[in-house]
């Protein structure tokens, strides 16, 4: 058990208990071409309604033009730390099929794919942090996205860095004990 491991009320897989969302990334770490294939493959094999796989990803490694466009679209405190991640991944939901039929489950299915990606990344020794604070229209424009694709979240991924590099109050949040609501507060009904 690592110092950041979750204290769970029932046993869970170590990979799940140890996974957390840091803001401190090693700004020197880089991903060579193809290094993210495993995490994207895990996302590819996530379950989806009717096996439609209504997710798409924009993968941008630090130093590239796509990374800069994504970083520019980040909002609030995300701009203070996310640029040190080795890569940023824009997670897109395909909310309609090629014929225009709606896919009302697309964002849910995308969430499962990103969860698979996060768990696989952790098992490979990488850290991830999901962000919802960004300008969706800026992403849409920067990548000329079809109306069927909705930017839902951005994942920062890389190697864990030193929390001392973060400004306050982010540094304090980074080292604070992990907390979650009690399981009893989340389960509304149980027979």
Number of C-alpha atoms within 10 A of each C-alpha: 9 8 9 14 16 19 14 11 8 6 8 12 7 13 16 14 16 18 20 18 15 23 29 24 27 17 19 12 16 17 14 9 8 7 10 18 10 14 21 19 14 18 25 17 14 18 15 18 13 7 10 14 19 23 25 19 17 15 17 20 21 21 12 10 11 19 21 15 16 24 22 16 17 22 14 8 13 17 15 15 19 23 21 23 28 24 24 28 21 21 24 23 24 25 20 18 13 9 6 9 10 13 17 12 16 23 20 14 23 26 19 18 26 25 16 21 24 28 21 20 22 21 16 13 11 18 26 26 19 20 18 14 16 21 14 17 14 16 20 15 11 14 13 10 14 10 10 16 19 23 24 17 20 25 22 26 28 29 21 19 19 14 18 13 15 18 12 10 9 19 16 13 14 18 13 10 11 13 8 8 7 10 11 9 7 8 8 7 6 5 2
